[in-house]
């Protein structure tokens, strides 16, 4: 998924901006699904979302969303990382983002 984003958008930041169709700094499952279909990405949008979502951030309706930090951490995650290592890196990215805000 990360390689597909880098190939298409050049950077993870640009990918996040493209996926965030309503420009509210959050990506919903619908936004992710729509963009992945446009990219013709063969994987499951739900699975990608679930791997990146750590259950912290919700939209106004209480639905889970991905933040910029979740996308930024794609640069930090290695394919060899275990699921727990991936989650740890995502949580660390969220923590760092909270310190900045």
PyMOL commands that set and color helices and strands:
alter all, ss='L'
color gray80, all
select helices_A, chain A and resi 2-9+12-19+29-39+45-52+68-75+83-100
alter helices_A, ss='H'
color red, helices_A
deselect
rebuild
show_as cartoon
